[in-house]
Amino acid sequence: MKTNPVLQSPSLNLSGDSNAVTTYKRDAHNYITQMFAEQMPAIETGFFSAHMSKNIIVQPHWHTNVNELVYVISGEVVTSVFDPFTQKLMSYRLRSGQVSMFPKGWFHWIVSMKDNTHFLTIFDEPTPDIVYGSDFLRFTPKEIMNLAYCVDEQKYAEAALPIQESVILGPPPGCKKAKSSSQEKNSTHRTINHTPESVAQGNNIPAQGVFHQSSYAPHGYSDDDYEWVKASPYNYYYPHSSSHYQP
């Protein structure tokens, strides 16, 4: 059995304060602190500690060298990850004590559903590599987007222009959102075309078809301000347990 040489040091330290290093601060209520090998050399894992308000997002990103476990301490989040094998988006709504994971290299993000949400993202390596979606968007030339995806060059350049730096917690302060096409529609009824996958339960939620927005929410979904009726990626499962939690 190979012994970590750090453990043989006469100045060995086996404690630390994850509040001492702020990784990123959007404002007083939305910030991330950390504990990794740089702070405590004996550690062979590591984590970010995130504090977030409602509707703040840990922007889309992926890790090239680590698996990630999300553990909710307080509040609620929706975690979403793209499964490259099934080509499906897997989303879960988590409350205190519940977990979800992101496999190494899988594209993912986390949205806070309530104010004063606090959660940990725990890694199986002491130093995770991170590739930010914001960097992908702002550094990919418009000509490449056009060549690869037939995207209009000028429209892409205009859409990506507000992204001037790496975004960790979004939206950026002062962001003025344009109305989405779904918000502009006045239809009372909407159709869900996306059926999320549940790894824990190994089954699908049946297709719901057309439903009345104000009076009906399928089992496992929510009709809160997250507006799941307006965009299919916001559909999610509750984690598998003996009894389903309903907000």
Contacts in CASP RR format, 6 or more apart in sequence:
PFRMAT RR
TARGET T0000
AUTHOR 0000-0000-0000
METHOD contacts of the structure
MODEL  1
MKTNPVLQSPSLNLSGDSNAVTTYKRDAHNYITQMFAEQMPAIETGFFSA
HMSKNIIVQPHWHTNVNELVYVISGEVVTSVFDPFTQKLMSYRLRSGQVS
MFPKGWFHWIVSMKDNTHFLTIFDEPTPDIVYGSDFLRFTPKEIMNLAYC
VDEQKYAEAALPIQESVILGPPPGCKKAKSSSQEKNSTHRTINHTPESVA
QGNNIPAQGVFHQSSYAPHGYSDDDYEWVKASPYNYYYPHSSSHYQP
4 42 0 8 1.000
4 44 0 8 1.000
6 12 0 8 1.000
6 41 0 8 1.000
6 42 0 8 1.000
7 42 0 8 1.000
12 42 0 8 1.000
13 40 0 8 1.000
13 41 0 8 1.000
13 42 0 8 1.000
14 40 0 8 1.000
14 42 0 8 1.000
15 40 0 8 1.000
16 35 0 8 1.000
16 39 0 8 1.000
16 40 0 8 1.000
18 33 0 8 1.000
18 34 0 8 1.000
18 35 0 8 1.000
18 47 0 8 1.000
18 49 0 8 1.000
19 33 0 8 1.000
19 49 0 8 1.000
20 33 0 8 1.000
20 39 0 8 1.000
21 33 0 8 1.000
21 34 0 8 1.000
21 35 0 8 1.000
21 39 0 8 1.000
22 31 0 8 1.000
22 32 0 8 1.000
22 33 0 8 1.000
23 32 0 8 1.000
23 33 0 8 1.000
23 34 0 8 1.000
23 48 0 8 1.000
23 168 0 8 1.000
24 31 0 8 1.000
24 32 0 8 1.000
24 168 0 8 1.000
24 169 0 8 1.000
25 31 0 8 1.000
25 32 0 8 1.000
26 56 0 8 1.000
26 168 0 8 1.000
26 169 0 8 1.000
26 170 0 8 1.000
26 172 0 8 1.000
26 173 0 8 1.000
27 173 0 8 1.000
29 51 0 8 1.000
29 52 0 8 1.000
29 53 0 8 1.000
29 115 0 8 1.000
29 116 0 8 1.000
30 51 0 8 1.000
30 52 0 8 1.000
30 53 0 8 1.000
30 56 0 8 1.000
30 169 0 8 1.000
31 50 0 8 1.000
31 51 0 8 1.000
31 169 0 8 1.000
32 48 0 8 1.000
32 49 0 8 1.000
32 50 0 8 1.000
32 51 0 8 1.000
32 168 0 8 1.000
32 169 0 8 1.000
33 48 0 8 1.000
33 49 0 8 1.000
34 46 0 8 1.000
34 47 0 8 1.000
34 48 0 8 1.000
34 49 0 8 1.000
35 43 0 8 1.000
35 46 0 8 1.000
35 47 0 8 1.000
35 49 0 8 1.000
36 43 0 8 1.000
36 46 0 8 1.000
36 47 0 8 1.000
36 126 0 8 1.000
36 127 0 8 1.000
37 43 0 8 1.000
37 44 0 8 1.000
37 46 0 8 1.000
37 126 0 8 1.000
37 127 0 8 1.000
38 127 0 8 1.000
43 126 0 8 1.000
44 125 0 8 1.000
44 126 0 8 1.000
45 122 0 8 1.000
45 123 0 8 1.000
45 124 0 8 1.000
45 125 0 8 1.000
45 126 0 8 1.000
46 122 0 8 1.000
46 123 0 8 1.000
46 125 0 8 1.000
46 126 0 8 1.000
46 128 0 8 1.000
47 120 0 8 1.000
47 121 0 8 1.000
47 122 0 8 1.000
47 123 0 8 1.000
48 120 0 8 1.000
48 121 0 8 1.000
49 118 0 8 1.000
49 119 0 8 1.000
49 120 0 8 1.000
50 58 0 8 1.000
50 110 0 8 1.000
50 117 0 8 1.000
50 118 0 8 1.000
50 119 0 8 1.000
50 120 0 8 1.000
50 121 0 8 1.000
51 116 0 8 1.000
51 117 0 8 1.000
51 118 0 8 1.000
52 58 0 8 1.000
52 77 0 8 1.000
52 112 0 8 1.000
52 117 0 8 1.000
52 118 0 8 1.000
52 119 0 8 1.000
52 169 0 8 1.000
53 112 0 8 1.000
53 115 0 8 1.000
53 116 0 8 1.000
53 117 0 8 1.000
54 112 0 8 1.000
54 113 0 8 1.000
54 114 0 8 1.000
54 115 0 8 1.000
54 117 0 8 1.000
54 225 0 8 1.000
55 111 0 8 1.000
55 112 0 8 1.000
55 225 0 8 1.000
55 226 0 8 1.000
56 111 0 8 1.000
56 112 0 8 1.000
56 169 0 8 1.000
56 170 0 8 1.000
56 171 0 8 1.000
57 109 0 8 1.000
57 110 0 8 1.000
57 111 0 8 1.000
57 112 0 8 1.000
57 169 0 8 1.000
57 170 0 8 1.000
57 171 0 8 1.000
58 109 0 8 1.000
58 110 0 8 1.000
58 111 0 8 1.000
58 121 0 8 1.000
58 168 0 8 1.000
58 169 0 8 1.000
59 109 0 8 1.000
59 132 0 8 1.000
59 133 0 8 1.000
59 134 0 8 1.000
59 167 0 8 1.000
59 168 0 8 1.000
59 169 0 8 1.000
59 170 0 8 1.000
60 107 0 8 1.000
60 108 0 8 1.000
60 109 0 8 1.000
60 133 0 8 1.000
61 107 0 8 1.000
61 108 0 8 1.000
61 109 0 8 1.000
61 130 0 8 1.000
61 131 0 8 1.000
61 132 0 8 1.000
61 133 0 8 1.000
62 105 0 8 1.000
62 106 0 8 1.000
62 107 0 8 1.000
62 108 0 8 1.000
62 130 0 8 1.000
62 131 0 8 1.000
63 102 0 8 1.000
63 104 0 8 1.000
63 105 0 8 1.000
63 123 0 8 1.000
63 128 0 8 1.000
63 129 0 8 1.000
63 130 0 8 1.000
63 131 0 8 1.000
64 104 0 8 1.000
64 105 0 8 1.000
64 129 0 8 1.000
64 131 0 8 1.000
65 104 0 8 1.000
65 125 0 8 1.000
65 128 0 8 1.000
65 129 0 8 1.000
66 104 0 8 1.000
66 123 0 8 1.000
66 124 0 8 1.000
66 125 0 8 1.000
66 128 0 8 1.000
66 129 0 8 1.000
67 101 0 8 1.000
67 102 0 8 1.000
67 103 0 8 1.000
67 104 0 8 1.000
67 123 0 8 1.000
67 124 0 8 1.000
68 101 0 8 1.000
68 102 0 8 1.000
68 108 0 8 1.000
68 121 0 8 1.000
68 122 0 8 1.000
68 123 0 8 1.000
68 128 0 8 1.000
69 99 0 8 1.000
69 100 0 8 1.000
69 101 0 8 1.000
69 121 0 8 1.000
69 122 0 8 1.000
69 123 0 8 1.000
70 77 0 8 1.000
70 79 0 8 1.000
70 94 0 8 1.000
70 99 0 8 1.000
70 100 0 8 1.000
70 101 0 8 1.000
70 102 0 8 1.000
70 110 0 8 1.000
70 119 0 8 1.000
70 120 0 8 1.000
70 121 0 8 1.000
70 122 0 8 1.000
71 97 0 8 1.000
71 98 0 8 1.000
71 99 0 8 1.000
71 119 0 8 1.000
71 120 0 8 1.000
71 121 0 8 1.000
71 122 0 8 1.000
72 94 0 8 1.000
72 95 0 8 1.000
72 96 0 8 1.000
72 97 0 8 1.000
72 98 0 8 1.000
72 99 0 8 1.000
72 117 0 8 1.000
72 118 0 8 1.000
72 119 0 8 1.000
73 96 0 8 1.000
73 97 0 8 1.000
73 118 0 8 1.000
73 119 0 8 1.000
73 120 0 8 1.000
74 96 0 8 1.000
74 116 0 8 1.000
74 117 0 8 1.000
74 118 0 8 1.000
75 95 0 8 1.000
75 96 0 8 1.000
75 112 0 8 1.000
75 113 0 8 1.000
75 114 0 8 1.000
75 116 0 8 1.000
75 117 0 8 1.000
75 118 0 8 1.000
75 119 0 8 1.000
76 93 0 8 1.000
76 94 0 8 1.000
76 95 0 8 1.000
76 112 0 8 1.000
76 113 0 8 1.000
76 114 0 8 1.000
76 117 0 8 1.000
76 247 0 8 1.000
77 93 0 8 1.000
77 94 0 8 1.000
77 110 0 8 1.000
77 111 0 8 1.000
77 112 0 8 1.000
77 113 0 8 1.000
77 117 0 8 1.000
77 119 0 8 1.000
78 91 0 8 1.000
78 92 0 8 1.000
78 93 0 8 1.000
78 94 0 8 1.000
78 110 0 8 1.000
78 111 0 8 1.000
78 113 0 8 1.000
78 226 0 8 1.000
78 234 0 8 1.000
78 236 0 8 1.000
79 91 0 8 1.000
79 92 0 8 1.000
79 94 0 8 1.000
79 100 0 8 1.000
79 102 0 8 1.000
79 108 0 8 1.000
79 109 0 8 1.000
79 110 0 8 1.000
80 89 0 8 1.000
80 90 0 8 1.000
80 91 0 8 1.000
80 108 0 8 1.000
80 109 0 8 1.000
80 110 0 8 1.000
80 111 0 8 1.000
80 233 0 8 1.000
80 236 0 8 1.000
81 89 0 8 1.000
81 90 0 8 1.000
81 91 0 8 1.000
81 100 0 8 1.000
81 102 0 8 1.000
81 103 0 8 1.000
81 106 0 8 1.000
81 107 0 8 1.000
81 108 0 8 1.000
82 88 0 8 1.000
82 89 0 8 1.000
82 90 0 8 1.000
82 106 0 8 1.000
82 107 0 8 1.000
82 108 0 8 1.000
83 89 0 8 1.000
83 90 0 8 1.000
83 106 0 8 1.000
83 197 0 8 1.000
84 106 0 8 1.000
86 197 0 8 1.000
88 196 0 8 1.000
88 197 0 8 1.000
89 194 0 8 1.000
89 196 0 8 1.000
89 233 0 8 1.000
90 196 0 8 1.000
90 197 0 8 1.000
90 198 0 8 1.000
90 199 0 8 1.000
91 196 0 8 1.000
91 233 0 8 1.000
91 234 0 8 1.000
91 235 0 8 1.000
91 236 0 8 1.000
91 237 0 8 1.000
92 100 0 8 1.000
92 236 0 8 1.000
92 237 0 8 1.000
92 238 0 8 1.000
92 239 0 8 1.000
93 113 0 8 1.000
93 222 0 8 1.000
93 236 0 8 1.000
93 237 0 8 1.000
93 238 0 8 1.000
93 239 0 8 1.000
94 100 0 8 1.000
94 119 0 8 1.000
94 239 0 8 1.000
95 245 0 8 1.000
98 239 0 8 1.000
99 239 0 8 1.000
100 239 0 8 1.000
102 108 0 8 1.000
110 119 0 8 1.000
110 121 0 8 1.000
111 226 0 8 1.000
113 224 0 8 1.000
113 226 0 8 1.000
132 166 0 8 1.000
132 167 0 8 1.000
132 168 0 8 1.000
134 163 0 8 1.000
134 165 0 8 1.000
134 166 0 8 1.000
134 167 0 8 1.000
135 166 0 8 1.000
137 160 0 8 1.000
137 163 0 8 1.000
138 160 0 8 1.000
138 163 0 8 1.000
138 164 0 8 1.000
142 151 0 8 1.000
142 153 0 8 1.000
142 154 0 8 1.000
142 156 0 8 1.000
142 157 0 8 1.000
142 160 0 8 1.000
143 153 0 8 1.000
145 151 0 8 1.000
145 153 0 8 1.000
145 156 0 8 1.000
146 152 0 8 1.000
146 153 0 8 1.000
146 156 0 8 1.000
162 172 0 8 1.000
162 175 0 8 1.000
171 177 0 8 1.000
180 230 0 8 1.000
180 231 0 8 1.000
182 190 0 8 1.000
182 230 0 8 1.000
182 231 0 8 1.000
183 230 0 8 1.000
188 212 0 8 1.000
188 213 0 8 1.000
188 214 0 8 1.000
189 210 0 8 1.000
189 211 0 8 1.000
189 212 0 8 1.000
189 213 0 8 1.000
190 210 0 8 1.000
190 211 0 8 1.000
190 213 0 8 1.000
190 229 0 8 1.000
190 230 0 8 1.000
191 209 0 8 1.000
191 210 0 8 1.000
192 207 0 8 1.000
192 208 0 8 1.000
192 209 0 8 1.000
192 211 0 8 1.000
192 229 0 8 1.000
192 232 0 8 1.000
192 235 0 8 1.000
193 232 0 8 1.000
194 232 0 8 1.000
194 233 0 8 1.000
194 235 0 8 1.000
195 204 0 8 1.000
195 205 0 8 1.000
195 206 0 8 1.000
195 207 0 8 1.000
195 235 0 8 1.000
196 204 0 8 1.000
196 205 0 8 1.000
196 235 0 8 1.000
196 236 0 8 1.000
196 237 0 8 1.000
197 204 0 8 1.000
198 204 0 8 1.000
198 205 0 8 1.000
198 237 0 8 1.000
198 240 0 8 1.000
200 237 0 8 1.000
200 239 0 8 1.000
200 240 0 8 1.000
201 237 0 8 1.000
201 240 0 8 1.000
205 218 0 8 1.000
205 219 0 8 1.000
205 220 0 8 1.000
205 221 0 8 1.000
205 237 0 8 1.000
208 218 0 8 1.000
211 218 0 8 1.000
213 223 0 8 1.000
213 229 0 8 1.000
214 223 0 8 1.000
217 223 0 8 1.000
217 228 0 8 1.000
219 244 0 8 1.000
220 236 0 8 1.000
220 237 0 8 1.000
220 238 0 8 1.000
220 244 0 8 1.000
220 246 0 8 1.000
221 228 0 8 1.000
221 235 0 8 1.000
221 236 0 8 1.000
222 228 0 8 1.000
222 236 0 8 1.000
222 247 0 8 1.000
223 229 0 8 1.000
224 247 0 8 1.000
226 234 0 8 1.000
227 234 0 8 1.000
228 234 0 8 1.000
228 235 0 8 1.000
228 236 0 8 1.000
238 244 0 8 1.000
238 245 0 8 1.000
238 246 0 8 1.000
END
